[in-house]
């Protein structure tokens, strides 16, 4: 701090970077440097007595020069700080406005319904032509088309059921398809097993039908299957498939139509014959049947369409259940304990029953001249 200069017994502090007192009331002329310091000086000056006249020029030249330039520097710094602050404030304000405008537009777009032509239809894809077991389906008929579409809608939006069927298909179609071909039954009848049991070999209906083909006990025995307390071959996928083929071939011989044969699998040959005679009709699509049998063939049509073209109905199932190769163990003697038998073959009792659900007890009695084949998985480690 500079030592104060004494003028007329009054003291004027001249601090670094600023001038504190100038008495402008007695200044009758404008000094060349006054515009630079006038504003600041007018704000900071101390009004002295009228008898005192203070001039900036009384300061030493170097002090005046230093005070002027340091004041100018200080003012420039303050101006820059102020401009920076104002710039930041403007940017923040712009960002805030942009944020609220963007979110307002986004919320409006979310609430706004898309144009009608861009909306996905809730209706299902419907084929222009279709056949079942080589027999044409008359889709040009209103009643047929609507009944078919109804089952397509039901099974398209019955997601858990249809997904499970799609996952099971490779495993059980691998068994069913060769047998259908060998028996001379159209391949489309694999979809009959789908609508009967959803390809669940353990399925049991409220009426007592069992297995993947949902055979009643009496019908199964008529078709050559063994149904006892120890053994129930309705749960044996291969043998039950052959029995179903036997029934379907008999029905086809009787009605001359695979479509009518399929309908008779649900309602029975006798019931279908009575209705055909009563209504004087020979075409399935002209018959008025009960709700269950009337929908039966259309359900078969729907599952065929969905399973052959799943992407058209938004089904994309990545992981399908694989085929499970097995080794057949020939059995000609009684098995006292199936759990011991399973252990001897390196699997658990649970795994034994998984591959042989037709074994109904914990033991197996083998009659004279009787032979059974028990399936053992080749990849035993996959079930441990």
Number of C-alpha atoms within 10 A of each C-alpha: 7 9 10 12 14 10 12 10 7 13 12 17 15 19 14 15 18 21 20 16 21 21 19 17 10 13 12 7 8 10 11 7 12 12 11 13 16 15 10 15 19 15 11 14 16 13 13 14 9 9 7 14 17 18 14 16 10 10 13 9 11 9 14 20 13 14 19 19 14 15 19 16 13 14 13 12 12 12 12 12 12 12 12 12 12 12 12 12 12 12 12 12 12 11 12 12 11 12 11 11 12 12 11 11 11 12 11 11 11 9 9 9 10 11 7 8 7 8 9 8 9 7 10 15 16 15 10 8 10 14 15 18 14 13 11 11 18 14 18 10 10 10 13 16 17 13 17 21 21 17 19 26 16 13 19 23 13 11 13 10 12 21 18 16 20 23 17 19 21 14 16 23 18 13 14 20 18 13 18 19 12 10 14 12 20 16 17 18 21 21 21 24 23 24 21 23 20 20 26 21 22 17 17 17 13 6 8 12 20 25 28 27 28 27 25 17 19 11 14 22 17 12 17 14 21 17 17 12 9 16 19 21 27 30 26 21 24 16 16 26 23 19 22 23 22 16 20 21 16 13 22 17 11 13 17 13 17 23 22 22 25 24 23 23 22 18 17 14 18 10 12 23 16 11 15 18 10 10 11 11 14 17 12 19 17 13 16 13 17 10 8 12 19 18 17 21 26 22 26 25 23 24 23 22 20 20 18 11 13 18 11 15 18 13 16 11 12 7 8 15 14 13 14 13 12 14 12 13 12 11 14 15 15 12 15 12 13 19 17 16 16 17 12 10 13 16 19 19 16 12 17 22 20 16 17 18 20 22 22 17 14 14 16 18 14 16 11 8 7 10 12 14 12 17 17 23 20 12 12 14 9 7 10 9
